[in-house]
Amino acid sequence: MRAGKFLLPILVIAVIGLLSSVFIVDEREKALVLQFGQIKQVKEEPGLAFKIPVIQEVVRYDDRILSLDTEVVEVTPSDDRRLVVDAFARYRISDVIQFRQAVGNGGLSLADKRLEDILNPTIRRVLGSDGVTSNTILSADRAQLMARITEQARLRALPLGLEVVDVRLKQTNLPEQNLDATFARMRAEREREAADEVARGEEAAQRVRALADRTVVELTSDATREADIIRGQADAERNAIFASAFGADPEFFEFYRSLTAYERALRGNNSTMVLSPDSEFFNYLRSDQGLRSEEGERR
């Protein structure tokens, strides 16, 4: 009975000791077993592992690809046009032993700080190198520049136990103090282009108007010339008809001309005329026999 009283606490202590000596490594993690701050075991494969209870401790590190957004960096390309660059990096812990030795108890927060201290100078150095202008940074050559930054940052991060997977430039802008001047210059350029377009439009409109005016003058001149020709031909034909009619019957021609004169003289309310009694104007009105009757009476 007395042995049973001692056996139960011993079993409990044994179970607790066994449980405290077992730990599980997740597939997304890497683990280090430390004893008084010294690395005793590295566990990179997922599954069960063992450690000495109380004496040893387990430190876990993320084995996934991690992200780091860097602070805004101001760079000066070779054309002396300053730019503000915002970048981010993707990295992972490749060597947990080196990582532990580099950051100690600082963990990922210190690793981010150390990696950012590597990335910012690398970005300034690559984007500020000879032959790299602001237009190069903003063009399709940007991908090559990011590849150069990634390669250089990867070499400098290896002593930290980090593998830089990729570095990307998120935004590339002008400094705040240069934006107003840049916008003013862009506005002036757009206004100048607009003025040039308006001037070219006015010039084209003047050419169209001049061509239209010349066309109107030419068409009017041609129409007037053709009308004069037709009118002249009509007058000639009319005179020919009159001459033929006069030659065929002079008395009828005289009668026709007298009626035309009467029509013009007695038009509208103008029916009062003062003439000499023996005027020949109304010869055809005084006699229904015409001029021949008048001449016969005179004889």
DAVENQUI-V134705 format. One record per residue. N is the residue number from 1. SS is DSSP state (~ for helix, > for strand, _ for the rest). PSI is psi as a letter, one per 30 degrees, with the letter a starting at -180 (none if undefined). Layout:
n->(N/N)
ss->(SS/SS)
psi->(PSI/PSI)
This chain:
n->(1/2/3/4/5/6/7/8/9/10/11/12/13/14/15/16/17/18/19/20/21/22/23/24/25/26/27/28/29/30/31/32/33/34/35/36/37/38/39/40/41/42/43/44/45/46/47/48/49/50/51/52/53/54/55/56/57/58/59/60/61/62/63/64/65/66/67/68/69/70/71/72/73/74/75/76/77/78/79/80/81/82/83/84/85/86/87/88/89/90/91/92/93/94/95/96/97/98/99/100/101/102/103/104/105/106/107/108/109/110/111/112/113/114/115/116/117/118/119/120/121/122/123/124/125/126/127/128/129/130/131/132/133/134/135/136/137/138/139/140/141/142/143/144/145/146/147/148/149/150/151/152/153/154/155/156/157/158/159/160/161/162/163/164/165/166/167/168/169/170/171/172/173/174/175/176/177/178/179/180/181/182/183/184/185/186/187/188/189/190/191/192/193/194/195/196/197/198/199/200/201/202/203/204/205/206/207/208/209/210/211/212/213/214/215/216/217/218/219/220/221/222/223/224/225/226/227/228/229/230/231/232/233/234/235/236/237/238/239/240/241/242/243/244/245/246/247/248/249/250/251/252/253/254/255/256/257/258/259/260/261/262/263/264/265/266/267/268/269/270/271/272/273/274/275/276/277/278/279/280/281/282/283/284/285/286/287/288/289/290/291/292/293/294/295/296/297/298/299)
ss->(_/~/~/~/~/~/~/~/~/~/~/~/~/~/~/~/~/~/~/~/~/>/>/>/>/_/_/_/>/>/>/>/>/>/>/_/_/>/>/>/>/>/>/_/_/_/>/>/>/>/_/_/_/_/_/>/>/>/>/>/>/>/_/_/_/>/>/>/>/_/_/_/>/>/>/>/_/_/_/_/_/>/>/>/>/>/>/>/>/>/>/>/>/_/_/~/~/~/~/~/~/~/~/~/~/~/~/~/~/~/~/~/~/~/~/~/~/~/~/~/~/~/~/~/~/~/~/_/_/_/_/_/_/~/~/~/~/_/_/_/_/~/~/~/~/~/~/~/~/~/~/~/~/~/~/~/~/~/~/~/_/>/>/>/>/>/>/>/>/>/>/>/>/_/_/~/~/~/~/~/~/~/~/~/~/~/~/~/~/~/~/~/~/~/~/~/~/~/~/~/~/~/~/~/~/~/~/~/~/~/~/~/~/~/~/~/~/~/~/~/~/~/~/~/~/~/~/~/~/~/~/~/~/~/~/~/~/~/~/~/~/~/~/~/~/~/~/~/_/~/~/~/~/~/~/~/~/~/~/~/~/~/~/~/~/_/_/_/_/_/_/_/_/_/_/_/_/_/_/~/~/~/~/~/~/~/_/_/_/~/~/~/~/~/~/~/~/~/_)
psi->(e/e/e/e/e/f/e/e/e/e/e/e/e/e/e/e/e/e/e/f/f/k/l/k/j/l/f/g/l/k/k/k/j/k/j/h/f/k/k/f/k/k/j/f/k/k/a/k/l/l/l/k/l/e/e/l/l/k/k/k/k/k/g/l/k/l/k/j/j/l/l/k/k/k/l/j/l/f/g/g/j/k/l/k/k/k/l/l/l/k/l/l/j/e/j/f/e/e/e/e/e/e/f/b/g/f/a/e/e/e/e/e/e/e/e/e/f/e/e/e/e/e/e/e/e/e/f/g/l/k/f/j/l/e/e/e/e/g/a/f/f/e/e/e/e/e/e/e/e/e/e/e/e/e/e/f/f/e/f/f/g/k/j/j/e/k/k/k/j/e/k/j/l/l/l/e/f/f/e/e/e/e/e/e/e/e/e/e/e/e/e/e/e/e/e/e/e/e/e/e/e/e/e/e/e/e/e/e/e/e/e/e/e/e/e/e/e/e/e/e/e/e/e/e/e/e/e/e/e/e/e/e/e/e/e/e/e/e/e/e/e/e/e/e/e/e/e/e/i/e/e/e/e/e/e/e/e/e/e/e/e/e/e/e/e/h/k/b/g/i/g/k/k/j/l/k/e/g/k/g/e/g/e/f/f/f/k/g/f/a/e/e/e/e/e/e/e/e/none)
